[in-house]
Amino acid sequence: MDVSVPENVMVTKLDSLASWCRKNSLWPMPFATACCGIELMATGASKHDVARFGAEVFRFSPRQCDLMIVAGRVVMKMLPVLQRIWLQMPEPKWCISMGACASTGGVFDTYSVVQGIDRFIPVDMYVPGCPPRPEQLIQAIIDLQDKIQREGTLMGKEFQTEARQRPKRALLDIVTPQSAPRPEPLPIIPNVGV
Ligand code: SF4
């Protein structure tokens, strides 16, 4: 039987096509809390132009995003917010930890600062530096694109079935402000004026 493929026709797997589309149209959710956030902004500006990699549509609604970029230190009080935003992002989704503080707590080795966000949400790429340069973040995005293409992102019903079967990417239990024993409120210091 003669099976001829007409010109201008490409044959591929649906999953490869979906992954190719997804990796080239990442929508980042910026979680910028400190100085690393400035470099994150520089990455989106004209000189570095992250739009070249299809990831320029920064959104502040987690439901429209598939790439969380945590840039800066995260304090314990902020952690429930970070986790809630992560959970609000639809699958498939990815996370980049940008800078020493987000990945390890950096120089802030203290009880109130999270010593690495990967203890609480899953991280796909780590960007070293204090702060990392925009080129490093872009390299992380390129590496992430490779990972997305390599691992694939199943589509539609297939994805839903697969997502139901695989073990949940667990969030670590944390003591939320609601469950923690509440300290006695501090006394209100009267404003004596100047
Ligand atoms: S890693 Fe350095 S630049 Fe980034 S938030 Fe921490 S102190 Fe700031």
Residues whose N, C-alpha, C, O or C-beta is under 5 A from the ligand:
A	BS01	SF4	A34 C35 C36 G72 R73 G99 A100 C101 G106 G129 C130 P131
